[in-house]
Amino acid sequence: MVEQILEQNSNGTILFLGKFLHISKEDIEKFVEKEGYKFSTKYNPEDKTILVVLSSMLNPLEEELSYELYDKKIPDCKLEEFESYFAKSLKPNALLMALKLSNNQDRLISFLKSPAIDDELYLKLLNLYNWGDEDLFDNDNNRDITLTFIKRFFPHRESFNHTDIAHSPASIIDIALTTNSSEILDAILKLPNYKINSRGKEKWKPTALHEFVAINPAISNDAKKRLLNLKDNRYNSLLALNLALNKDEQLQLLNSSDLQTKINLAKNENLDREVFIKLLQESKDVVKTLLENQKIELEFLEYITDEQLKFIAKNLVSVDTINSLIGKSKELDFALALNPTLSAENIVKLYKRYEEEIALNLSLNSNTPKELLEEFYKLNREDITLNLASNPNTPQEILDTLCEQNSNKLNRQLAKNPSIKDEYINFFKLDNELLRIMNDNPLMVDKVSVKERI
């Protein structure tokens, strides 16, 4: 609309009413005069007023004047709309150079606060802001600029109007974790490295803003290189989890890092084959993590020793891999009995081979056929019965019988089982311990109301 009005008028006065909110009055005035129009904040009936620009902050006199000018059919627009028109005329490189040479932080702040500036230019301008060796929220200017960043890039914008979210350091951490933009991550690495409190035993997890960037797979190659060059064990251990690491970067971490970094590297879902094989030569903790977390293809088995095979037991390995492992050793068979990818056919095969001796392990496997679970129940062994109480494939009649016993031991196992009837779930909700157990089970939380989970 602004552009259309100005195209129809080669000269005249643009009248601004109200407070300038983002772009400074000086910048707006220079722009208006450069475009060949007269800039004014005072109405003069003798002027040829071609456009009235209205701020959202008008005093009573200005508001009354705006109605009078509207009645005179003088076109008007909101200040935000005019700022958008102004922003289209900007030459980013020239603006950046001018701000860099002048180091005019007040003018820079006014541009950073303007929603009219697009994200690309905003991120470049943000690099020029001087945080003054203080943190993100340590002074009014830093707080305001941090807020502009969160407002632009916070992934849950529908919640942004909540003051506690808008002003929370957790919001900027959320951006660092979830953004798909390497440019935004590069910008975050130049922000003050805000730190949060360490979370108990999980000391290897991120505790600083830049550390959250290290685990985001959208990280740029330059950022990866910068963090790797720090040769810092904290950053190395977090980078080791990053799916964006290429083979050379994984090898660099493997050859120059501590135990925690190697353990995290063993968890990386995008682990290179060569790195996988090299990790098999590392300590027991590293190998255990590797074989419990990586997708074990049949071709990898030739590199895994018999001693290491036991670590595969709980892994979601392929059917072909499982089939090739059964029968290698009794220890491995008993470990595989717990594997959630084990087929009913293989479960029956193992039971025929070891009978009651392997029943305890098989009673935990949700793929165990109901007929076998019924046989296990008839064994009348407490340890097996407790396993059956938590097994979602246990026949309903058996679960009902176990629920009716109202035993503390059994109830703690039954509370893990999504197959128990709603009437028992409602009964368990009355016990705080059982309610906590149900909340800890992802398969059970949908059966517990939100109110009861808080």
C-alpha positions in Angstrom: 0.0 0.0 0.0 2.8 2.4 0.9 4.6 1.8 -2.3 1.4 2.3 -4.3 0.6 5.6 -2.6 4.2 7.0 -3.1 4.3 5.8 -6.8 1.2 8.0 -7.4 2.8 11.0 -5.7 6.2 12.2 -6.9 6.5 14.8 -4.1 4.7 16.0 -1.0 4.8 15.5 2.8 4.8 12.3 4.8 3.4 13.0 8.2 4.5 10.8 11.2 2.3 10.8 14.2 3.3 9.2 17.5 6.4 7.6 18.9 9.0 6.0 16.7 9.2 2.4 18.0 12.0 0.6 16.2 13.8 2.3 13.4 15.1 5.6 14.6 13.6 8.9 13.7 16.9 10.0 12.1 17.1 7.0 9.8 13.4 7.4 8.7 13.9 11.1 8.1 17.0 10.5 5.9 15.2 7.9 4.0 12.1 10.0 3.3 14.2 12.9 2.1 16.3 10.7 0.0 13.1 9.4 -1.7 12.2 13.0 -2.6 9.5 13.7 0.0 9.3 16.1 2.9 9.5 14.6 6.4 7.3 16.0 9.2 6.0 15.2 12.7 3.8 18.3 12.8 0.7 18.8 10.7 0.7 21.9 8.5 -2.5 22.4 6.5 -0.5 24.3 3.9 1.6 21.2 3.2 0.6 18.7 0.6 0.3 15.7 2.9 0.2 12.6 0.9 0.5 9.9 3.6 0.0 9.8 7.4 2.1 7.2 9.2 0.5 6.1 12.5 2.5 4.7 15.4 0.8 2.4 17.9 1.7 4.9 20.6 -0.3 8.1 20.0 -1.1 10.8 22.5 -4.8 12.0 22.7 -4.1 15.1 20.5 -2.4 13.0 17.8 -5.2 10.4 17.9 -7.8 13.2 17.4 -5.7 14.6 14.5 -5.5 11.2 12.8 -9.4 11.1 12.8 -9.5 14.6 11.2 -7.0 13.6 8.5 -8.9 10.4 7.8 -12.1 12.4 7.3 -10.1 14.5 4.8 -9.4 11.3 3.0 -5.6 11.5 3.4 -4.3 7.9 3.2 -2.7 6.4 6.3 -0.7 3.3 7.2 0.7 1.8 10.4 4.3 2.6 11.3 5.2 -1.1 11.1 4.1 -1.1 7.4 6.2 1.9 6.6 9.2 0.3 8.4 8.8 -2.8 6.1 8.8 -0.5 3.1 12.0 1.2 4.5 13.6 -2.1 5.1 13.2 -3.2 1.5 15.3 -0.2 0.4 18.3 -1.1 2.7 21.6 -2.2 1.1 22.8 -4.7 3.7 26.5 -4.4 3.0 26.4 -0.6 3.1 24.5 -0.7 6.3 26.8 -3.2 7.9 29.9 -1.2 6.9 28.4 2.0 8.2 27.5 0.5 11.6 30.9 -1.2 11.8 32.8 2.0 11.1 30.7 4.2 13.4 30.2 1.6 16.1 26.9 3.3 16.8 25.4 0.8 19.2 22.1 2.8 19.7 21.5 2.8 16.0 22.4 -0.9 15.7 19.9 -1.7 18.6 17.1 0.1 16.8 17.6 -2.1 13.7 17.8 -5.3 15.8 14.5 -4.4 17.5 12.7 -3.9 14.2 10.6 -6.9 12.9 10.9 -5.4 9.5 14.5 -6.5 9.2 14.7 -10.0 7.6 16.4 -12.9 9.5 19.4 -12.9 7.2 20.3 -9.2 7.8 19.3 -9.5 11.5 21.9 -12.3 12.1 24.6 -10.2 10.4 23.7 -7.2 12.5 23.7 -9.3 15.6 27.4 -10.1 15.1 28.1 -6.3 15.5 26.4 -6.0 18.9 28.7 -5.5 21.8 27.6 -7.6 24.8 30.1 -5.8 27.0 31.5 -8.9 28.6 28.2 -9.5 30.3 25.6 -12.2 30.1 22.4 -12.4 28.0 20.2 -11.0 30.7 22.7 -8.9 32.7 21.6 -5.4 31.6 18.6 -3.8 29.9 20.2 -3.7 26.4 21.4 -7.3 26.5 18.1 -8.4 27.8 16.2 -6.6 25.0 18.5 -8.0 22.2 18.2 -11.5 23.7 14.4 -11.1 23.6 14.5 -10.1 19.9 16.5 -13.2 19.1 14.1 -15.5 21.0 11.1 -13.8 19.5 12.4 -14.4 16.0 13.5 -18.0 16.3 11.7 -19.6 19.2 10.1 -22.8 17.8 6.9 -22.6 19.9 5.8 -19.2 19.0 2.2 -19.8 20.1 3.5 -19.8 23.7 5.7 -16.7 23.3 3.4 -14.3 24.9 4.0 -16.0 28.2 6.5 -13.7 30.0 8.3 -16.6 31.7 8.9 -18.3 28.3 9.9 -15.1 26.5 12.4 -14.1 29.2 13.7 -17.6 30.0 17.3 -18.8 29.2 15.7 -22.2 28.5 14.0 -20.7 25.4 17.3 -19.8 23.8 18.6 -23.2 24.6 15.5 -24.7 23.0 16.4 -22.8 19.8 20.0 -24.1 19.9 18.7 -27.7 20.2 15.9 -27.6 17.6 16.8 -25.1 14.9 17.6 -26.5 11.4 19.5 -23.4 10.5 23.3 -23.5 10.6 23.3 -19.6 10.3 21.3 -19.4 13.6 23.7 -21.9 15.3 26.7 -19.8 14.1 25.0 -16.7 15.6 24.4 -18.5 18.9 28.1 -19.4 19.1 28.9 -15.7 19.1 26.5 -15.0 22.0 27.6 -15.0 25.6 28.0 -18.6 26.6 25.1 -18.7 29.1 25.5 -21.6 31.6 22.9 -23.6 33.5 23.3 -25.7 36.6 24.7 -29.2 36.2 22.1 -31.9 36.3 23.3 -34.3 39.0 25.0 -37.5 37.9 24.7 -36.7 34.2 27.7 -34.4 34.2 28.6 -35.1 30.5 25.3 -33.5 29.3 25.3 -29.9 28.0 25.5 -27.1 30.7 26.4 -24.1 28.5 24.6 -22.5 25.5 27.4 -23.3 23.1 27.5 -26.9 24.2 23.9 -27.3 23.1 25.0 -26.2 19.6 27.6 -28.9 19.5 24.9 -31.7 19.5 22.7 -30.1 16.8 23.1 -31.9 13.5 22.4 -28.6 11.6 25.8 -27.3 12.8 27.9 -25.8 10.0 31.2 -27.3 8.9 33.1 -24.1 10.1 31.4 -24.4 13.5 32.4 -28.0 13.8 36.0 -27.2 12.9 36.1 -24.3 15.5 34.8 -26.5 18.2 37.1 -29.4 17.3 40.1 -27.1 17.3 39.4 -26.2 20.9 40.5 -29.7 21.8 38.2 -29.5 24.8 36.9 -32.8 26.2 33.5 -31.3 27.0 32.9 -30.1 23.5 34.5 -33.3 22.0 32.2 -35.6 24.0 29.1 -33.7 22.8 30.3 -33.4 19.2 30.7 -37.2 19.3 26.9 -37.5 19.5 26.4 -35.3 16.5 24.9 -37.0 13.4 26.6 -34.4 11.2 30.1 -35.7 11.9 31.8 -37.1 8.8 34.2 -40.0 8.9 37.4 -37.9 9.3 35.8 -35.9 12.2 34.8 -39.2 13.9 38.3 -40.5 13.5 39.8 -37.3 14.8 37.7 -37.6 18.0 38.5 -41.3 18.4 42.3 -40.7 18.2 42.5 -37.7 20.5 39.8 -37.9 23.1 38.9 -39.2 26.6 36.7 -42.2 27.6 33.5 -40.2 27.7 34.0 -39.0 24.1 34.6 -42.5 22.9 31.5 -43.8 24.7 29.4 -41.0 23.2 30.9 -41.7 19.8 29.8 -45.3 20.2 26.2 -44.1 20.5 26.3 -42.0 17.3 23.6 -43.2 15.0 25.6 -42.1 11.9 28.8 -44.0 12.9 31.1 -44.8 10.0 31.9 -48.5 9.5 35.6 -48.0 9.8 35.1 -46.2 13.1 32.8 -48.9 14.3 35.5 -51.5 13.8 38.2 -49.4 15.5 35.9 -48.9 18.5 35.8 -52.6 19.0 39.4 -52.4 20.1 38.6 -50.0 22.9 37.8 -50.6 26.5 35.0 -52.8 27.7 32.8 -49.8 28.5 33.2 -48.4 25.0 32.5 -51.8 23.4 29.5 -52.5 25.6 28.0 -49.1 24.6 28.8 -49.7 20.9 27.2 -53.1 20.7 24.1 -52.1 22.7 23.4 -49.0 20.6 24.6 -49.6 17.0 22.6 -51.4 14.3 24.5 -54.7 14.1 24.6 -56.0 10.5 25.4 -59.6 9.8 28.6 -58.5 8.1 29.9 -57.0 11.3 29.9 -60.2 13.2 33.2 -61.3 11.8 34.9 -58.4 13.7 33.2 -59.1 17.1 34.8 -61.6 19.4 32.8 -64.3 21.3 33.5 -62.4 24.5 31.9 -59.3 23.0 28.9 -61.0 21.6 27.0 -60.9 24.9 26.7 -57.1 24.6 24.5 -57.5 21.5 21.9 -59.5 23.4 19.5 -56.5 24.1 20.2 -54.7 20.9 17.5 -54.3 18.3 19.5 -56.3 15.8 18.3 -57.7 12.4 16.5 -61.1 12.2 19.4 -62.5 10.1 21.9 -61.4 12.9 19.7 -63.0 15.6 19.4 -66.2 13.7 23.2 -66.5 13.2 23.8 -65.9 16.9 21.5 -68.5 18.4 23.3 -71.6 19.4 26.8 -70.1 19.6 27.0 -70.4 23.3 24.7 -71.0 26.3 25.6 -67.6 27.8 24.7 -65.9 24.6 21.4 -67.8 24.2 20.3 -66.8 27.7 21.1 -63.2 26.9 19.3 -63.3 23.6 16.2 -64.7 25.3 15.6 -61.1 26.5 16.0 -59.5 23.1 12.8 -57.7 22.0 13.4 -58.6 18.3 13.6 -62.3 19.0 10.8 -64.1 17.1 8.3 -66.4 18.7 9.8 -69.2 16.6 13.2 -68.6 18.1 11.8 -68.3 21.6 10.1 -71.7 21.2 13.4 -73.1 19.9 15.3 -71.8 22.9 12.7 -73.2 25.3 12.9 -76.6 23.8 16.7 -76.6 24.1 17.0 -75.3 27.7 13.4 -75.8 29.1 12.7 -74.4 32.6 16.3 -73.3 32.9 15.7 -70.4 30.5 12.1 -69.8 31.5 13.0 -66.8 33.8 14.5 -64.9 30.9 11.8 -65.8 28.4 9.1 -64.8 30.8 10.3 -61.2 30.4 10.1 -61.2 26.6 6.9 -59.7 25.2 7.2 -61.8 22.1 7.0 -65.0 24.1 3.8 -66.9 22.9 0.8 -66.8 25.4 0.9 -70.7 25.5 4.4 -70.6 26.9 3.6 -67.9 29.4 0.8 -70.0 30.7 3.2 -72.9 31.1 5.6 -70.6 33.0 2.8 -69.6 35.3 2.1 -73.2 36.2 5.7 -73.5 37.4 4.6 -71.5 40.5 8.0 -69.8 40.8 7.9 -66.3 42.4 10.6 -64.8 40.2 8.9 -66.0 37.0 5.4 -64.8 38.3 6.8 -61.3 38.9 8.1 -61.2 35.4 4.7 -62.3 34.1 3.1 -59.5 36.0 5.0 -56.9 33.9 4.8 -58.8 30.5 2.2 -57.1 28.3 1.7 -60.5 26.5 0.7 -62.4 29.6 -2.9 -63.7 29.2 -5.6 -61.5 30.7 -6.9 -64.2 33.0 -3.5 -64.5 34.7 -3.1 -60.7 35.0 -6.6 -60.5 36.6 -5.6 -63.2 39.1 -2.4 -61.4 40.0 -4.2 -58.1 40.4 -6.7 -59.6 42.7 -4.0 -60.8 45.0 -3.2 -57.2 45.9 0.4 -58.0 46.7 2.9 -55.1 47.0 5.6 -57.0 45.1 3.2 -58.0 42.3 1.6 -54.6 42.1 4.9 -52.9 41.5 5.3 -55.1 38.5 1.7 -54.9 37.3 2.0 -51.1 37.4 4.4 -51.4 34.5 2.0 -53.4 32.4 -0.2 -51.5 29.9 -2.3 -54.7 29.4 -3.9 -54.6 32.8 -7.6 -53.5 33.0 -8.5 -49.9 33.6 -10.2 -50.8 36.9 -6.8 -51.9 38.3 -5.1 -48.9 36.8 -7.6 -46.6 38.6 -6.9 -48.5 41.8 -3.1 -48.2 41.5 -3.5 -44.4 41.0 -4.4 -44.2 44.7 -0.9 -45.3 45.6 1.8 -42.7 45.1 4.5 -45.3 44.5 2.5 -47.1 41.9 1.4 -43.9 40.2 5.1 -42.9 39.9 5.9 -46.3 38.3 3.1 -45.9 35.8 4.3 -42.4 35.0 7.8 -43.7 34.3 6.5 -46.1 31.7 5.9 -44.5 28.3 3.3 -47.2 27.5 1.3 -46.3 30.6 1.3 -42.5 30.7 -1.6 -42.2 28.3 -3.7 -44.2 30.7 -3.0 -41.6 33.5 -4.7 -38.2 33.3 -2.6 -35.1 32.9 -3.9 -33.8 36.3 -2.7 -36.9 38.0 0.7 -36.8 36.4 1.5 -33.2 37.6 
